């Protein structure tokens, strides 16, 4: 019998707000059901009032009569609390707050998500230019400074904050492969994330965003 509650994660077939949650569960060896919702079904669910804030992702915890949790950051923190790796969620209140600071800083980079998954043509070019000229530069500089020469963002132990930053940086790299050329410690850190047990296997099998900016969609791995 599993020591974890039944976890049902519902999201669209895009690489965006559910990605950090999946990485946490894969790293922690936590079983879960990954439920894809179509945009048509989302409209129906939103209209019916079944979604707490009319948004995805949502996670149902505990099976059919379990609690439905929304908000990706809340889901990430809950799942991180289930991971048994020491330090994945710092126990010291100050270090825990620092870790959450990194997580929240990453969330400010969210506009790369529609750039990868939604925008096309002229709109894509406009939003891409805005993101890489206005949104990302200062935040990237700040995060690179905080990482410095550390192995992980919070020191010697990987935390859920590393996973959230990774999601946004990975998407930025998809759109602009040379984005980290002036920050060599970032690709090195990303490689460490990519080689973590559970994460490595997940990243190798997850669908790949293709035709970004033209006809964005997810392509299953061969």
C-alpha positions as CSV (number, residue, x, y, z in Angstrom):
1,X,0.0,0.0,0.0
2,X,1.3,3.4,-0.9
3,X,2.4,5.8,1.9
4,X,1.1,8.6,-0.2
5,X,-2.5,9.8,-0.8
6,X,-3.9,9.4,-4.3
7,X,-2.8,12.4,-6.3
8,X,-4.6,13.4,-9.5
9,X,-3.0,16.3,-11.4
10,X,-5.1,17.9,-14.1
11,X,-3.7,20.2,-16.7
12,X,-3.6,21.0,-20.5
13,X,-1.3,19.3,-22.9
14,X,1.3,22.1,-22.7
15,X,4.6,22.7,-21.0
16,X,3.8,25.3,-18.4
17,X,2.3,25.5,-15.0
18,X,2.2,21.8,-14.1
19,X,5.8,21.1,-15.0
20,X,7.4,21.8,-11.7
21,X,4.8,19.7,-9.9
22,X,5.6,16.7,-12.2
23,X,9.3,17.1,-11.6
24,X,8.9,17.2,-7.9
25,X,6.8,14.0,-7.9
26,X,9.2,12.2,-10.3
27,X,12.2,13.2,-8.1
28,X,10.4,12.1,-5.0
29,X,9.2,8.8,-6.4
30,X,5.6,9.9,-5.6
31,X,2.9,8.1,-7.7
32,X,0.4,10.3,-9.4
33,X,-2.2,10.3,-12.1
34,X,-1.5,12.8,-14.9
35,X,-4.8,13.8,-16.4
36,X,-5.0,15.8,-19.6
37,X,-7.9,18.2,-20.0
38,X,-8.8,19.6,-23.4
39,X,-9.6,23.2,-23.8
40,X,-13.2,22.3,-24.6
41,X,-13.5,20.3,-21.4
42,X,-11.9,23.1,-19.5
43,X,-14.6,25.5,-20.7
44,X,-17.2,23.2,-19.4
45,X,-15.5,22.6,-16.1
46,X,-15.0,26.4,-15.6
47,X,-18.6,27.1,-16.5
48,X,-19.9,24.5,-14.0
49,X,-17.9,26.0,-11.2
50,X,-15.9,22.8,-10.5
51,X,-12.6,24.6,-10.5
52,X,-11.8,26.7,-7.4
53,X,-10.6,29.7,-9.3
54,X,-11.6,28.8,-12.8
55,X,-8.0,27.8,-13.7
56,X,-5.7,24.9,-14.2
57,X,-3.7,23.1,-12.9
58,X,-5.6,21.5,-10.1
59,X,-4.7,18.6,-7.9
60,X,-7.2,16.3,-6.2
61,X,-5.7,14.8,-3.1
62,X,-7.2,11.7,-1.6
63,X,-9.2,10.2,-4.4
64,X,-12.8,10.8,-5.4
65,X,-13.9,12.6,-2.2
66,X,-10.6,14.3,-1.7
67,X,-9.7,17.9,-1.5
68,X,-9.3,19.8,-4.8
69,X,-6.3,22.2,-4.6
70,X,-5.6,25.0,-7.2
71,X,-2.8,27.5,-7.7
72,X,0.5,26.0,-9.0
73,X,2.7,27.4,-6.3
74,X,0.5,25.9,-3.6
75,X,0.6,22.5,-5.4
76,X,4.4,22.7,-5.7
77,X,4.8,23.4,-2.0
78,X,2.4,20.7,-0.9
79,X,4.2,18.1,-3.1
80,X,7.6,19.3,-1.9
81,X,6.5,18.5,1.6
82,X,5.9,14.9,0.6
83,X,9.5,14.4,-0.7
84,X,11.6,12.4,1.7
85,X,15.0,13.8,0.6
86,X,16.4,15.8,3.5
87,X,16.5,19.5,2.9
88,X,14.2,19.5,-0.2
89,X,12.1,21.8,1.9
90,X,14.4,23.5,4.5
91,X,13.4,23.0,8.1
92,X,14.9,26.3,9.4
93,X,12.2,29.0,9.0
94,X,14.7,31.5,7.6
95,X,16.1,29.1,5.1
96,X,12.6,28.0,4.2
97,X,11.6,31.6,3.5
98,X,14.8,32.0,1.4
99,X,13.9,29.0,-0.6
100,X,10.4,30.3,-1.2
101,X,11.8,33.6,-2.2
102,X,13.6,31.9,-5.1
103,X,10.5,30.0,-6.0
104,X,8.5,33.3,-6.1
105,X,11.2,35.1,-8.1
106,X,10.9,32.4,-10.7
107,X,7.2,32.9,-11.0
108,X,7.8,36.4,-12.3
109,X,9.1,34.8,-15.5
110,X,5.8,33.3,-16.3
111,X,5.3,35.1,-19.7
112,X,7.6,32.7,-21.4
113,X,4.9,30.1,-21.1
114,X,2.4,31.7,-23.6
115,X,5.4,32.4,-25.8
116,X,6.2,28.7,-26.1
117,X,2.7,27.4,-26.0
118,X,0.2,29.9,-27.5
119,X,1.5,32.9,-29.4
120,X,2.0,32.8,-33.2
121,X,3.4,35.1,-35.9
122,X,3.6,38.8,-35.2
123,X,2.2,38.4,-31.6
124,X,4.9,35.8,-30.9
125,X,7.6,38.1,-32.2
126,X,6.3,41.1,-30.2
127,X,6.0,39.1,-26.9
128,X,9.4,37.4,-27.5
129,X,11.2,40.7,-27.9
130,X,9.5,42.2,-24.9
131,X,10.3,39.1,-22.7
132,X,14.0,38.9,-23.7
133,X,14.6,42.7,-23.6
134,X,12.4,43.7,-20.6
135,X,11.2,40.9,-18.5
136,X,14.1,38.5,-18.3
137,X,17.5,40.4,-18.2
138,X,17.4,41.9,-14.7
139,X,15.7,38.8,-13.2
140,X,18.2,36.5,-14.8
141,X,21.1,38.7,-13.6
142,X,19.7,38.6,-10.0
143,X,19.1,34.8,-10.0
144,X,22.5,34.2,-11.4
145,X,24.0,36.3,-8.7
146,X,22.1,34.4,-6.0
147,X,23.2,31.1,-7.5
148,X,26.8,32.3,-7.7
149,X,29.1,29.2,-7.6
150,X,26.7,27.2,-5.4
151,X,25.7,23.7,-6.4
152,X,22.0,24.6,-5.9
153,X,20.1,27.8,-5.3
154,X,19.8,27.2,-1.6
155,X,23.3,25.8,-1.1
156,X,24.4,22.2,-1.1
157,X,21.0,20.6,-1.3
158,X,18.5,20.6,-4.1
159,X,15.1,22.2,-3.2
160,X,11.8,22.6,-5.0
161,X,12.9,26.2,-5.8
162,X,15.5,24.8,-8.1
163,X,12.8,22.9,-10.0
164,X,10.7,26.0,-10.5
165,X,13.5,28.1,-11.8
166,X,14.5,25.3,-14.1
167,X,11.1,25.2,-15.7
168,X,11.2,28.9,-16.7
169,X,14.9,28.8,-17.8
170,X,14.3,25.7,-19.8
171,X,11.4,27.4,-21.7
172,X,13.5,30.5,-22.3
173,X,16.3,28.3,-23.7
174,X,13.8,26.7,-26.1
175,X,12.9,30.1,-27.5
176,X,16.4,31.6,-27.4
177,X,19.1,29.0,-27.2
178,X,21.9,31.5,-26.5
179,X,20.1,33.2,-23.7
180,X,22.6,32.1,-21.0
181,X,25.8,32.7,-22.9
182,X,26.9,35.4,-20.4
183,X,26.0,33.3,-17.4
184,X,28.0,30.0,-17.5
185,X,26.9,28.8,-14.1
186,X,23.3,28.6,-15.2
187,X,23.7,25.9,-17.9
188,X,26.0,24.0,-15.4
189,X,23.3,24.1,-12.8
190,X,20.6,23.2,-15.3
191,X,22.6,20.1,-16.2
192,X,22.7,19.1,-12.5
193,X,18.9,19.4,-12.3
194,X,18.6,17.4,-15.6
195,X,20.6,14.5,-14.1
196,X,18.8,14.1,-10.9
197,X,17.2,10.6,-10.4
198,X,13.6,10.6,-11.5
199,X,13.9,13.9,-13.2
200,X,16.3,12.6,-15.8
201,X,13.9,9.8,-16.8
202,X,10.9,12.2,-16.8
203,X,12.6,14.8,-19.0
204,X,13.6,12.1,-21.5
205,X,10.1,10.9,-22.0
206,X,7.9,14.1,-21.8
207,X,6.4,15.5,-25.0
208,X,8.4,18.2,-26.7
209,X,7.1,21.6,-27.7
210,X,7.5,22.1,-31.5
211,X,6.8,24.8,-34.1
212,X,7.1,27.5,-31.4
213,X,5.8,30.8,-32.7
214,X,4.3,29.2,-35.8
215,X,1.9,26.4,-34.9
216,X,2.8,25.6,-31.3
217,X,1.9,22.1,-30.1
218,X,3.3,19.2,-28.2
219,X,5.0,16.3,-30.0
220,X,5.2,12.9,-28.2
221,X,8.6,11.3,-27.9
222,X,9.3,8.5,-30.4
